[in-house]
């Protein structure tokens, strides 16, 4: 079953995604907690305090004799609440769910005796009847100085036990539907700012890892590349130091190996040279010719083996190579051996590599095609982006698909006779692939349309 979303694959993307998810969850949880606290606070300032005060006044008026209520009303009729006993009972009720009706519900909860209660919105009071707090509150969610809070003017009536009607006129803060959206807007703004800073910080921390990956990829092509800077977080700096130490050890190993190969080459050729000198004393010309042939085979085997071992340890300098000139030279060599290669296509871009190593690589591939496919050889050159592709086709018997990787192993020959004149040393393709890979390229095999084999050499430009 395929996943509908795989997410980012880079470390930078995964870290930023994790930070974003954590930030969103934290903001949503914080928003919920703030809104819950705001609702409790708003409920208190909008209803709890005023309802408790009115409930206390109603209880006192209900217990006060009717003749003494007038004097008590004059005392209690003071801002922010206007009180009178002369208003008639209203007939219309407030709309369920609005501020006035909600306040009536709170007042009913506060009354110790279930008096009949009615609460209606009313017109604004006279200036001297407005609540004296001027209804300014700190708008901490907006910042800046306090601003007037929107008010709802309410008239509430309570019918006392003897039928008298106490009418209260006051103002309560209006419930705001904009607060959640305003808070959400602030959270989104803060989240965006934190996301930008997080992206910058994570990118700064992961940049050395990208450089580390690039250096590791380039090490196979160039052991002489500049060492990594040993900076950044402690773990990254330690990894860079370890990488630089590994690069130094590899260079030292390959230098030692090159010196060893030079010594082995000298030591192997010395006894062959002595045999050749002694060969001159033989009187039998046939025996002399056979031994000379064997010595030539030994020389070729030594050359091929040393070439294979030097394929990734060559001290040859890397330079810009004219690919067309290189191919022309190799084709001339093949023509001298009786082959009839046909070159098609061209490339004008230079190739960065070791010219002698690449010449040997191409010579091995063309010689293989000549040995097994006859003189007719097709050489097609093309570019695909930053990749050079050279296809060498022959009309030989081809290679079974099951054996196409095995033939690149050293000393593997599919020809059963093991004769030198029919199958070579078994190192030609191994040397060619080792050289291609040391240049960052590859060699693959495929069937040629119409019969035969195609060897595909790809190299980065």
Buried (B, 14 or more C-beta within 10 A) or exposed (E): EEEEEEEEEEBBBBBBEEBBEEBBEEBEEEBEEBBEEBEEEBEEBBBBEBBBBBBBBBBEBBEBEEEEBEEBBEEBBEEBBBBEBEEEEBEEEBEEEBBBBBBBBBBBEBBEEEBEBBBBBBEEBEEEBBBEEEBEEEBEEEEEEEEEBEBBBBBBBBBBEEEEBBBBBBBBBBBEEEBBEEBBEBBEEEBEEBBEEBBEEBEEBBEBBEBBEEBEEEBEBEBEEEEBEBEBEEEBBEBBEEBBEEBEEEEEEBEEBBEEBEEBBEEBBEEBEEBEEEBEEEEEEEEBEEBBEEBEEBBBBBBBBBBBBBBBBBEEEBEEBBBBEBBEEBBEBBEEEEBEBEBEBEBEEEBBBBBEBBBBBBBBBBBBBBBBBBBBBBBBBEBEEEBBBBBBBBBBEBBEEEEBEEBBEBEBBEEEEEEBEEBBBBBBBBBBBBBBBBBBBEBBBBBBEEEBBBBBBBBBB
